[in-house]
């Protein structure tokens, strides 16, 4: 019998490139990343359905540390955002560099969950 999850978070884990002044750092991000970690820490039995390119699988390390099951779909590229913060941390410029392959019902057909949380980051996330 398949495991029944409380919540399956569906969305792209992103590679975020953050520029603040002269400093640039790379970090995982996206709705699926932050929502799944928050739900797990609140005690929910949560999983993630996402798509990340093979060379960016390290973006999933924190989810693995949190013991969040990951259902990984295929994609040739990872969704990448560049976030440039100017003089005020309340203002940012965001650029989309790449978008991973969209999701369809086939990506979650083998997942049993009470709730599916859809975390779109762009209009091209679902078929």
N, CA, C and O atoms as CSV, one atom per row, in Angstrom:
chain,resi,resn,atom,element,x,y,z
A,1,UNK,N,N,0.834,-1.184,0.000
A,1,UNK,CA,C,0.000,0.000,0.000
A,1,UNK,C,C,0.880,1.250,0.000
A,1,UNK,O,O,1.865,1.330,0.733
A,2,UNK,N,N,0.510,2.215,-0.829
A,2,UNK,CA,C,1.280,3.456,-0.924
A,2,UNK,C,C,1.120,4.305,0.331
A,2,UNK,O,O,0.079,4.296,0.988
A,3,UNK,N,N,2.184,5.035,0.639
A,3,UNK,CA,C,2.109,5.970,1.757
A,3,UNK,C,C,1.159,7.099,1.409
A,3,UNK,O,O,1.170,7.603,0.286
A,4,UNK,N,N,0.330,7.501,2.376
A,4,UNK,CA,C,-0.581,8.636,2.210
A,4,UNK,C,C,0.049,9.849,2.883
A,4,UNK,O,O,0.326,9.832,4.083
A,5,UNK,N,N,0.269,10.887,2.108
A,5,UNK,CA,C,0.839,12.120,2.630
A,5,UNK,C,C,-0.280,13.076,3.034
A,5,UNK,O,O,-1.386,13.022,2.496
A,6,UNK,N,N,0.024,13.945,3.984
A,6,UNK,CA,C,-0.913,15.017,4.328
A,6,UNK,C,C,-0.942,16.046,3.200
A,6,UNK,O,O,-2.004,16.494,2.767
A,7,UNK,N,N,0.265,16.408,2.736
A,7,UNK,CA,C,0.394,17.429,1.699
A,7,UNK,C,C,1.488,17.028,0.721
A,7,UNK,O,O,2.576,16.611,1.118
A,8,UNK,N,N,1.183,17.161,-0.556
A,8,UNK,CA,C,2.200,17.043,-1.605
A,8,UNK,C,C,2.356,18.427,-2.209
A,8,UNK,O,O,1.417,18.962,-2.797
A,9,UNK,N,N,3.533,19.004,-2.067
A,9,UNK,CA,C,3.808,20.325,-2.632
A,9,UNK,C,C,4.366,20.121,-4.039
A,9,UNK,O,O,5.383,19.451,-4.220
A,10,UNK,N,N,3.696,20.700,-5.026
A,10,UNK,CA,C,4.080,20.544,-6.419
A,10,UNK,C,C,4.612,21.881,-6.933
A,10,UNK,O,O,3.901,22.886,-6.923
A,11,UNK,N,N,5.859,21.884,-7.378
A,11,UNK,CA,C,6.442,23.110,-7.927
A,11,UNK,C,C,7.931,22.962,-8.124
A,11,UNK,O,O,8.552,22.013,-7.646
A,12,UNK,N,N,8.488,23.917,-8.833
A,12,UNK,CA,C,9.920,23.883,-9.117
A,12,UNK,C,C,10.744,24.363,-7.927
A,12,UNK,O,O,10.486,25.425,-7.360
A,13,UNK,N,N,11.733,23.563,-7.564
A,13,UNK,CA,C,12.769,24.046,-6.656
A,13,UNK,C,C,13.685,24.879,-7.555
A,13,UNK,O,O,14.127,24.407,-8.602
A,14,UNK,N,N,13.961,26.089,-7.151
A,14,UNK,CA,C,14.728,26.995,-8.007
A,14,UNK,C,C,16.173,27.136,-7.552
A,14,UNK,O,O,16.521,26.868,-6.402
A,15,UNK,N,N,16.997,27.566,-8.495
A,15,UNK,CA,C,18.345,28.005,-8.179
A,15,UNK,C,C,18.264,29.526,-8.178
A,15,UNK,O,O,18.104,30.153,-9.225
A,16,UNK,N,N,18.375,30.108,-6.990
A,16,UNK,CA,C,18.293,31.559,-6.858
A,16,UNK,C,C,19.693,32.151,-6.769
A,16,UNK,O,O,20.497,31.759,-5.922
A,17,UNK,N,N,19.966,33.087,-7.643
A,17,UNK,CA,C,21.227,33.823,-7.610
A,17,UNK,C,C,20.894,35.181,-7.008
A,17,UNK,O,O,20.155,35.969,-7.598
A,18,UNK,N,N,21.444,35.447,-5.833
A,18,UNK,CA,C,21.115,36.650,-5.081
A,18,UNK,C,C,22.304,37.602,-5.118
A,18,UNK,O,O,23.415,37.248,-4.726
A,19,UNK,N,N,22.049,38.820,-5.598
A,19,UNK,CA,C,23.097,39.842,-5.668
A,19,UNK,C,C,22.721,40.998,-4.749
A,19,UNK,O,O,21.685,41.640,-4.919
A,20,UNK,N,N,23.597,41.247,-3.763
A,20,UNK,CA,C,23.432,42.364,-2.843
A,20,UNK,C,C,24.740,43.136,-2.870
A,20,UNK,O,O,25.764,42.661,-2.379
A,21,UNK,N,N,24.695,44.330,-3.449
A,21,UNK,CA,C,25.931,45.108,-3.605
A,21,UNK,C,C,26.921,44.341,-4.463
A,21,UNK,O,O,26.601,43.947,-5.584
A,22,UNK,N,N,28.137,44.125,-3.935
A,22,UNK,CA,C,29.175,43.402,-4.665
A,22,UNK,C,C,29.190,41.906,-4.355
A,22,UNK,O,O,30.019,41.161,-4.879
A,23,UNK,N,N,28.275,41.481,-3.508
A,23,UNK,CA,C,28.247,40.074,-3.106
A,23,UNK,C,C,27.188,39.304,-3.894
A,23,UNK,O,O,26.067,39.778,-4.077
A,24,UNK,N,N,27.561,38.119,-4.354
A,24,UNK,CA,C,26.636,37.236,-5.071
A,24,UNK,C,C,26.677,35.864,-4.422
A,24,UNK,O,O,27.749,35.311,-4.176
A,25,UNK,N,N,25.502,35.324,-4.147
A,25,UNK,CA,C,25.448,33.964,-3.608
A,25,UNK,C,C,24.338,33.200,-4.315
A,25,UNK,O,O,23.409,33.794,-4.862
A,26,UNK,N,N,24.448,31.884,-4.297
A,26,UNK,CA,C,23.477,30.998,-4.915
A,26,UNK,C,C,22.826,30.190,-3.813
A,26,UNK,O,O,23.495,29.738,-2.884
A,27,UNK,N,N,21.497,30.007,-3.921
A,27,UNK,CA,C,20.775,29.260,-2.906
A,27,UNK,C,C,19.524,28.630,-3.509
A,27,UNK,O,O,19.011,29.114,-4.517
A,28,UNK,N,N,19.028,27.547,-2.896
A,28,UNK,CA,C,17.769,26.981,-3.369
A,28,UNK,C,C,16.617,27.901,-2.992
A,28,UNK,O,O,16.721,28.689,-2.052
A,29,UNK,N,N,15.523,27.796,-3.730
A,29,UNK,CA,C,14.365,28.622,-3.433
A,29,UNK,C,C,13.123,28.083,-4.109
A,29,UNK,O,O,13.102,26.966,-4.625
A,30,UNK,N,N,12.096,28.900,-4.091
A,30,UNK,CA,C,10.828,28.555,-4.710
A,30,UNK,C,C,9.797,28.127,-3.681
A,30,UNK,O,O,10.126,27.717,-2.568
A,31,UNK,N,N,8.542,28.234,-4.086
A,31,UNK,CA,C,7.429,27.872,-3.214
A,31,UNK,C,C,7.538,26.443,-2.706
A,31,UNK,O,O,7.326,26.188,-1.520
A,32,UNK,N,N,7.865,25.518,-3.587
A,32,UNK,CA,C,7.930,24.103,-3.186
A,32,UNK,C,C,8.995,23.883,-2.108
A,32,UNK,O,O,8.801,23.087,-1.189
A,33,UNK,N,N,10.099,24.578,-2.224
A,33,UNK,CA,C,11.196,24.441,-1.258
A,33,UNK,C,C,10.761,24.948,0.121
A,33,UNK,O,O,10.821,24.218,1.110
A,34,UNK,N,N,10.327,26.203,0.169
A,34,UNK,CA,C,10.017,26.815,1.458
A,34,UNK,C,C,8.744,26.247,2.085
A,34,UNK,O,O,8.699,26.043,3.299
A,35,UNK,N,N,7.713,25.989,1.285
A,35,UNK,CA,C,6.459,25.458,1.836
A,35,UNK,C,C,6.653,24.053,2.401
A,35,UNK,O,O,6.129,23.739,3.469
A,36,UNK,N,N,7.399,23.210,1.698
A,36,UNK,CA,C,7.573,21.836,2.183
A,36,UNK,C,C,8.374,21.796,3.483
A,36,UNK,O,O,8.056,21.014,4.379
A,37,UNK,N,N,9.390,22.615,3.594
A,37,UNK,CA,C,10.174,22.648,4.840
A,37,UNK,C,C,9.315,23.172,5.991
A,37,UNK,O,O,9.354,22.625,7.093
A,38,UNK,N,N,8.543,24.226,5.738
A,38,UNK,CA,C,7.677,24.780,6.789
A,38,UNK,C,C,6.640,23.752,7.231
A,38,UNK,O,O,6.423,23.560,8.428
A,39,UNK,N,N,6.000,23.093,6.270
A,39,UNK,CA,C,4.989,22.080,6.608
A,39,UNK,C,C,5.594,20.921,7.393
A,39,UNK,O,O,4.995,20.436,8.353
A,40,UNK,N,N,6.771,20.483,6.989
A,40,UNK,CA,C,7.448,19.385,7.692
A,40,UNK,C,C,7.745,19.777,9.139
A,40,UNK,O,O,7.513,18.995,10.061
A,41,UNK,N,N,8.259,20.991,9.330
A,41,UNK,CA,C,8.609,21.451,10.679
A,41,UNK,C,C,7.373,21.683,11.548
A,41,UNK,O,O,7.461,21.699,12.775
A,42,UNK,N,N,6.214,21.864,10.896
A,42,UNK,CA,C,4.952,21.996,11.641
A,42,UNK,C,C,4.327,20.638,11.939
A,42,UNK,O,O,3.278,20.559,12.579
A,43,UNK,N,N,4.977,19.561,11.471
A,43,UNK,CA,C,4.530,18.218,11.794
A,43,UNK,C,C,3.742,17.502,10.717
A,43,UNK,O,O,3.263,16.392,10.948
A,44,UNK,N,N,3.594,18.104,9.548
A,44,UNK,CA,C,2.848,17.458,8.468
A,44,UNK,C,C,3.693,16.367,7.820
A,44,UNK,O,O,4.919,16.462,7.762
A,45,UNK,N,N,3.026,15.344,7.341
A,45,UNK,CA,C,3.665,14.310,6.531
A,45,UNK,C,C,3.624,14.829,5.097
A,45,UNK,O,O,2.612,14.700,4.407
A,46,UNK,N,N,4.721,15.408,4.663
A,46,UNK,CA,C,4.772,16.152,3.404
A,46,UNK,C,C,5.750,15.517,2.420
A,46,UNK,O,O,6.740,14.900,2.815
A,47,UNK,N,N,5.455,15.680,1.134
A,47,UNK,CA,C,6.387,15.293,0.079
A,47,UNK,C,C,6.428,16.414,-0.955
A,47,UNK,O,O,5.606,17.330,-0.931
A,48,UNK,N,N,7.394,16.325,-1.857
A,48,UNK,CA,C,7.560,17.335,-2.906
A,48,UNK,C,C,7.613,16.646,-4.258
A,48,UNK,O,O,8.311,15.647,-4.432
A,49,UNK,N,N,6.866,17.189,-5.217
A,49,UNK,CA,C,6.991,16.794,-6.619
A,49,UNK,C,C,7.626,17.980,-7.331
A,49,UNK,O,O,7.040,19.060,-7.396
A,50,UNK,N,N,8.824,17.775,-7.863
A,50,UNK,CA,C,9.563,18.892,-8.454
A,50,UNK,C,C,10.335,18.441,-9.677
A,50,UNK,O,O,10.379,17.254,-10.001
A,51,UNK,N,N,10.943,19.406,-10.351
A,51,UNK,CA,C,11.795,19.115,-11.504
A,51,UNK,C,C,13.033,19.996,-11.407
A,51,UNK,O,O,12.950,21.224,-11.367
A,52,UNK,N,N,14.187,19.326,-11.370
A,52,UNK,CA,C,15.485,19.979,-11.267
A,52,UNK,C,C,16.431,19.245,-12.210
A,52,UNK,O,O,16.408,18.016,-12.276
A,53,UNK,N,N,17.259,19.982,-12.934
A,53,UNK,CA,C,18.234,19.351,-13.831
A,53,UNK,C,C,19.236,18.521,-13.020
A,53,UNK,O,O,19.520,18.832,-11.863
A,54,UNK,N,N,19.755,17.484,-13.631
A,54,UNK,CA,C,20.677,16.566,-12.945
A,54,UNK,C,C,21.861,17.280,-12.306
A,54,UNK,O,O,22.281,16.915,-11.208
A,55,UNK,N,N,22.401,18.288,-12.975
A,55,UNK,CA,C,23.575,18.978,-12.434
A,55,UNK,C,C,23.240,19.862,-11.231
A,55,UNK,O,O,24.142,20.380,-10.572
A,56,UNK,N,N,21.946,20.037,-10.943
A,56,UNK,CA,C,21.538,20.890,-9.825
A,56,UNK,C,C,20.869,20.114,-8.688
A,56,UNK,O,O,20.174,20.703,-7.861
A,57,UNK,N,N,21.073,18.819,-8.646
A,57,UNK,CA,C,20.440,17.996,-7.607
A,57,UNK,C,C,20.849,18.409,-6.193
A,57,UNK,O,O,20.142,18.109,-5.231
A,58,UNK,N,N,21.980,19.091,-6.062
A,58,UNK,CA,C,22.417,19.579,-4.743
A,58,UNK,C,C,21.395,20.535,-4.127
A,58,UNK,O,O,21.391,20.737,-2.913
A,59,UNK,N,N,20.526,21.126,-4.959
A,59,UNK,CA,C,19.491,22.029,-4.452
A,59,UNK,C,C,18.491,21.300,-3.551
A,59,UNK,O,O,17.755,21.936,-2.796
A,60,UNK,N,N,18.467,19.990,-3.629
A,60,UNK,CA,C,17.532,19.181,-2.849
A,60,UNK,C,C,18.114,18.706,-1.517
A,60,UNK,O,O,17.430,18.030,-0.749
A,61,UNK,N,N,19.364,19.056,-1.241
A,61,UNK,CA,C,20.049,18.555,-0.035
A,61,UNK,C,C,19.306,18.868,1.256
A,61,UNK,O,O,19.194,17.996,2.119
A,62,UNK,N,N,18.800,20.074,1.414
A,62,UNK,CA,C,18.107,20.447,2.655
A,62,UNK,C,C,16.812,19.649,2.811
A,62,UNK,O,O,16.449,19.258,3.920
A,63,UNK,N,N,16.121,19.410,1.700
A,63,UNK,CA,C,14.897,18.589,1.768
A,63,UNK,C,C,15.235,17.174,2.224
A,63,UNK,O,O,14.505,16.572,3.010
A,64,UNK,N,N,16.343,16.657,1.724
A,64,UNK,CA,C,16.777,15.322,2.138
A,64,UNK,C,C,17.136,15.299,3.611
A,64,UNK,O,O,16.803,14.342,4.310
A,65,UNK,N,N,17.810,16.337,4.099
A,65,UNK,CA,C,18.151,16.420,5.525
A,65,UNK,C,C,16.897,16.445,6.384
A,65,UNK,O,O,16.880,15.897,7.487
A,66,UNK,N,N,15.853,17.080,5.878
A,66,UNK,CA,C,14.570,17.162,6.593
A,66,UNK,C,C,13.751,15.877,6.436
A,66,UNK,O,O,12.663,15.756,6.998
A,67,UNK,N,N,14.285,14.918,5.666
A,67,UNK,CA,C,13.608,13.641,5.394
A,67,UNK,C,C,12.259,13.837,4.695
A,67,UNK,O,O,11.272,13.173,5.015
A,68,UNK,N,N,12.243,14.758,3.740
A,68,UNK,CA,C,11.062,15.018,2.924
A,68,UNK,C,C,11.185,14.183,1.653
A,68,UNK,O,O,12.128,14.381,0.887
A,69,UNK,N,N,10.261,13.256,1.408
A,69,UNK,CA,C,10.316,12.471,0.173
A,69,UNK,C,C,10.194,13.378,-1.059
A,69,UNK,O,O,9.390,14.309,-1.088
A,70,UNK,N,N,11.007,13.082,-2.063
A,70,UNK,CA,C,11.054,13.894,-3.280
A,70,UNK,C,C,10.674,13.012,-4.465
A,70,UNK,O,O,11.267,11.955,-4.682
A,71,UNK,N,N,9.694,13.452,-5.218
A,71,UNK,CA,C,9.310,12.810,-6.467
A,71,UNK,C,C,9.854,13.697,-7.571
A,71,UNK,O,O,9.310,14.764,-7.854
A,72,UNK,N,N,10.934,13.242,-8.192
A,72,UNK,CA,C,11.687,14.068,-9.132
A,72,UNK,C,C,11.316,13.748,-10.571
A,72,UNK,O,O,11.462,12.613,-11.026
A,73,UNK,N,N,10.839,14.753,-11.276
A,73,UNK,CA,C,10.539,14.606,-12.693
A,73,UNK,C,C,11.731,15.017,-13.531
A,73,UNK,O,O,12.655,15.660,-13.034
A,74,UNK,N,N,11.714,14.650,-14.796
A,74,UNK,CA,C,12.819,14.969,-15.692
A,74,UNK,C,C,12.679,16.364,-16.282
A,74,UNK,O,O,11.577,16.817,-16.592
A,75,UNK,N,N,13.808,17.031,-16.432
A,75,UNK,CA,C,13.859,18.345,-17.063
A,75,UNK,C,C,15.296,18.601,-17.512
A,75,UNK,O,O,16.232,18.228,-16.806
A,76,UNK,N,N,15.486,19.223,-18.660
A,76,UNK,CA,C,16.849,19.519,-19.108
A,76,UNK,C,C,17.476,20.702,-18.374
A,76,UNK,O,O,18.699,20.844,-18.351
A,77,UNK,N,N,16.633,21.557,-17.769
A,77,UNK,CA,C,17.181,22.713,-17.057
A,77,UNK,C,C,16.379,23.019,-15.806
A,77,UNK,O,O,15.204,22.668,-15.699
A,78,UNK,N,N,17.024,23.667,-14.880
A,78,UNK,CA,C,16.438,24.085,-13.617
A,78,UNK,C,C,15.885,25.496,-13.769
A,78,UNK,O,O,16.424,26.297,-14.533
A,79,UNK,N,N,14.814,25.803,-13.045
A,79,UNK,CA,C,14.324,27.180,-13.012
A,79,UNK,C,C,15.344,28.015,-12.254
A,79,UNK,O,O,15.717,27.685,-11.129
A,80,UNK,N,N,15.795,29.105,-12.882
A,80,UNK,CA,C,16.813,29.971,-12.275
A,80,UNK,C,C,16.298,31.401,-12.228
A,80,UNK,O,O,15.863,31.956,-13.237
A,81,UNK,N,N,16.356,31.985,-11.040
A,81,UNK,CA,C,16.015,33.391,-10.841
A,81,UNK,C,C,17.255,34.142,-10.394
A,81,UNK,O,O,18.036,33.643,-9.583
A,82,UNK,N,N,17.432,35.338,-10.921
A,82,UNK,CA,C,18.451,36.247,-10.409
A,82,UNK,C,C,17.712,37.354,-9.680
A,82,UNK,O,O,16.863,38.029,-10.263
A,83,UNK,N,N,18.034,37.542,-8.406
A,83,UNK,CA,C,17.425,38.584,-7.584
A,83,UNK,C,C,18.487,39.617,-7.234
A,83,UNK,O,O,19.470,39.312,-6.558
A,84,UNK,N,N,18.277,40.829,-7.698
A,84,UNK,CA,C,19.232,41.916,-7.458
A,84,UNK,C,C,18.596,42.887,-6.476
A,84,UNK,O,O,17.572,43.506,-6.764
A,85,UNK,N,N,19.224,43.009,-5.308
A,85,UNK,CA,C,18.741,43.935,-4.291
A,85,UNK,C,C,19.526,45.231,-4.400
A,85,UNK,O,O,20.756,45.236,-4.432
A,86,UNK,N,N,18.783,46.327,-4.457
A,86,UNK,CA,C,19.408,47.643,-4.586
A,86,UNK,C,C,19.609,48.251,-3.201
A,86,UNK,O,O,19.714,47.504,-2.228
A,87,UNK,N,N,19.665,49.529,-3.077
A,87,UNK,CA,C,19.997,50.180,-1.810
A,87,UNK,C,C,19.023,49.834,-0.686
A,87,UNK,O,O,19.422,49.781,0.478
A,88,UNK,N,N,17.772,49.600,-1.009
A,88,UNK,CA,C,16.794,49.220,-0.008
A,88,UNK,C,C,16.507,47.725,-0.134
A,88,UNK,O,O,16.263,47.224,-1.232
A,89,UNK,N,N,16.536,47.025,0.985
A,89,UNK,CA,C,16.256,45.589,0.931
A,89,UNK,C,C,14.792,45.316,0.615
A,89,UNK,O,O,14.419,44.171,0.360
A,90,UNK,N,N,13.950,46.363,0.628
A,90,UNK,CA,C,12.537,46.200,0.280
A,90,UNK,C,C,12.313,46.190,-1.224
A,90,UNK,O,O,11.218,45.867,-1.687
A,91,UNK,N,N,13.327,46.535,-1.979
A,91,UNK,CA,C,13.196,46.585,-3.432
A,91,UNK,C,C,14.164,45.612,-4.071
A,91,UNK,O,O,15.325,45.507,-3.676
A,92,UNK,N,N,13.658,44.902,-5.071
A,92,UNK,CA,C,14.531,43.996,-5.792
A,92,UNK,C,C,14.124,43.963,-7.259
A,92,UNK,O,O,12.989,44.263,-7.631
A,93,UNK,N,N,15.081,43.594,-8.054
A,93,UNK,CA,C,14.848,43.354,-9.472
A,93,UNK,C,C,14.999,41.852,-9.658
A,93,UNK,O,O,16.000,41.269,-9.241
A,94,UNK,N,N,14.013,41.229,-10.281
A,94,UNK,CA,C,14.070,39.785,-10.460
A,94,UNK,C,C,14.059,39.457,-11.945
A,94,UNK,O,O,13.237,39.958,-12.713
A,95,UNK,N,N,14.994,38.605,-12.321
A,95,UNK,CA,C,15.088,38.153,-13.709
A,95,UNK,C,C,14.976,36.645,-13.752
A,95,UNK,O,O,15.515,35.944,-12.896
A,96,UNK,N,N,14.275,36.153,-14.753
A,96,UNK,CA,C,14.129,34.715,-14.949
A,96,UNK,C,C,15.126,34.297,-16.015
A,96,UNK,O,O,15.052,34.745,-17.159
A,97,UNK,N,N,16.061,33.432,-15.630
A,97,UNK,CA,C,17.085,32.986,-16.575
A,97,UNK,C,C,16.640,31.727,-17.320
A,97,UNK,O,O,16.818,31.630,-18.534
A,98,UNK,N,N,16.062,30.763,-16.597
A,98,UNK,CA,C,15.602,29.508,-17.180
A,98,UNK,C,C,14.355,29.043,-16.456
A,98,UNK,O,O,14.128,29.394,-15.298
A,99,UNK,N,N,13.543,28.247,-17.152
A,99,UNK,CA,C,12.366,27.646,-16.538
A,99,UNK,C,C,12.395,26.147,-16.836
A,99,UNK,O,O,12.542,25.726,-17.984
A,100,UNK,N,N,12.254,25.362,-15.783
A,100,UNK,CA,C,12.231,23.902,-15.925
A,100,UNK,C,C,10.960,23.472,-16.663
A,100,UNK,O,O,10.028,24.257,-16.836
A,101,UNK,N,N,10.948,22.232,-17.082
A,101,UNK,CA,C,9.791,21.674,-17.795
A,101,UNK,C,C,8.528,21.797,-16.938
A,101,UNK,O,O,8.595,21.700,-15.713
A,102,UNK,N,N,7.374,22.011,-17.588
A,102,UNK,CA,C,6.115,22.141,-16.837
A,102,UNK,C,C,5.659,20.800,-16.258
A,102,UNK,O,O,6.156,19.738,-16.633
A,103,UNK,N,N,4.707,20.880,-15.341
A,103,UNK,CA,C,4.122,19.706,-14.704
A,103,UNK,C,C,2.825,19.322,-15.403
A,103,UNK,O,O,2.152,20.157,-16.008
A,104,UNK,N,N,2.493,18.049,-15.307
A,104,UNK,CA,C,1.190,17.568,-15.763
A,104,UNK,C,C,0.686,16.575,-14.721
A,104,UNK,O,O,1.393,16.256,-13.765
A,105,UNK,N,N,-0.514,16.098,-14.906
A,105,UNK,CA,C,-1.075,15.130,-13.959
A,105,UNK,C,C,-0.239,13.860,-13.884
A,105,UNK,O,O,-0.278,13.157,-12.875
A,106,UNK,N,N,0.511,13.559,-14.930
A,106,UNK,CA,C,1.367,12.366,-14.935
A,106,UNK,C,C,2.458,12.449,-13.863
A,106,UNK,O,O,2.923,11.426,-13.361
A,107,UNK,N,N,2.860,13.672,-13.518
A,107,UNK,CA,C,3.931,13.850,-12.530
A,107,UNK,C,C,3.502,13.511,-11.107
A,107,UNK,O,O,4.352,13.313,-10.239
A,108,UNK,N,N,2.204,13.441,-10.857
A,108,UNK,CA,C,1.720,13.146,-9.501
A,108,UNK,C,C,0.810,11.920,-9.456
A,108,UNK,O,O,0.204,11.642,-8.422
A,109,UNK,N,N,0.707,11.188,-10.559
A,109,UNK,CA,C,-0.233,10.059,-10.637
A,109,UNK,C,C,0.064,8.965,-9.619
A,109,UNK,O,O,-0.852,8.250,-9.212
A,110,UNK,N,N,1.309,8.815,-9.199
A,110,UNK,CA,C,1.675,7.762,-8.246
A,110,UNK,C,C,1.764,8.262,-6.806
A,110,UNK,O,O,2.258,7.551,-5.930
A,111,UNK,N,N,1.293,9.468,-6.562
A,111,UNK,CA,C,1.379,10.058,-5.220
A,111,UNK,C,C,-0.013,10.099,-4.594
A,111,UNK,O,O,-0.962,10.597,-5.201
A,112,UNK,N,N,-0.123,9.571,-3.374
A,112,UNK,CA,C,-1.374,9.639,-2.616
A,112,UNK,C,C,-1.228,10.724,-1.557
A,112,UNK,O,O,-0.343,10.658,-0.703
A,113,UNK,N,N,-2.097,11.714,-1.622
A,113,UNK,CA,C,-2.018,12.825,-0.676
A,113,UNK,C,C,-3.414,13.377,-0.417
A,113,UNK,O,O,-4.264,13.393,-1.308
A,114,UNK,N,N,-3.640,13.830,0.818
A,114,UNK,CA,C,-4.912,14.456,1.160
A,114,UNK,C,C,-5.059,15.798,0.450
A,114,UNK,O,O,-6.155,16.181,0.041
A,115,UNK,N,N,-3.934,16.510,0.308
A,115,UNK,CA,C,-3.928,17.848,-0.303
A,115,UNK,C,C,-2.754,17.950,-1.256
A,115,UNK,O,O,-1.657,17.476,-0.960
A,116,UNK,N,N,-2.988,18.570,-2.397
A,116,UNK,CA,C,-1.912,18.910,-3.329
A,116,UNK,C,C,-1.799,20.422,-3.338
A,116,UNK,O,O,-2.726,21.123,-3.742
A,117,UNK,N,N,-0.657,20.917,-2.890
A,117,UNK,CA,C,-0.383,22.357,-2.855
A,117,UNK,C,C,0.379,22.708,-4.126
A,117,UNK,O,O,1.502,22.245,-4.323
A,118,UNK,N,N,-0.224,23.523,-4.989
A,118,UNK,CA,C,0.430,23.922,-6.230
A,118,UNK,C,C,1.142,25.246,-6.010
A,118,UNK,O,O,0.534,26.226,-5.578
A,119,UNK,N,N,2.437,25.267,-6.311
A,119,UNK,CA,C,3.241,26.461,-6.088
A,119,UNK,C,C,3.829,26.999,-7.374
A,119,UNK,O,O,5.035,26.880,-7.592
A,120,UNK,N,N,2.997,27.599,-8.250
A,120,UNK,CA,C,3.518,28.099,-9.525
A,120,UNK,C,C,4.422,29.317,-9.335
A,120,UNK,O,O,4.179,30.171,-8.482
A,121,UNK,N,N,5.470,29.368,-10.154
A,121,UNK,CA,C,6.400,30.491,-10.143
A,121,UNK,C,C,6.328,31.294,-11.433
A,121,UNK,O,O,6.817,32.421,-11.512
A,122,UNK,N,N,5.717,30.696,-12.429
A,122,UNK,CA,C,5.538,31.379,-13.715
A,122,UNK,C,C,4.304,30.809,-14.381
A,122,UNK,O,O,3.732,29.829,-13.902
A,123,UNK,N,N,3.892,31.408,-15.472
A,123,UNK,CA,C,2.690,30.923,-16.152
A,123,UNK,C,C,2.930,29.643,-16.930
A,123,UNK,O,O,1.982,29.048,-17.443
A,124,UNK,N,N,4.183,29.206,-17.028
A,124,UNK,CA,C,4.514,27.999,-17.789
A,124,UNK,C,C,4.764,26.790,-16.905
A,124,UNK,O,O,5.469,25.870,-17.319
A,125,UNK,N,N,4.212,26.761,-15.708
A,125,UNK,CA,C,4.523,25.670,-14.785
A,125,UNK,C,C,3.659,24.431,-15.006
A,125,UNK,O,O,4.123,23.316,-14.767
A,126,UNK,N,N,2.417,24.596,-15.456
A,126,UNK,CA,C,1.530,23.450,-15.620
A,126,UNK,C,C,1.054,23.350,-17.053
A,126,UNK,O,O,0.820,24.360,-17.718
A,127,UNK,N,N,0.912,22.098,-17.530
A,127,UNK,CA,C,0.366,21.845,-18.866
A,127,UNK,C,C,-1.143,21.895,-18.839
A,127,UNK,O,O,-1.785,21.706,-19.873
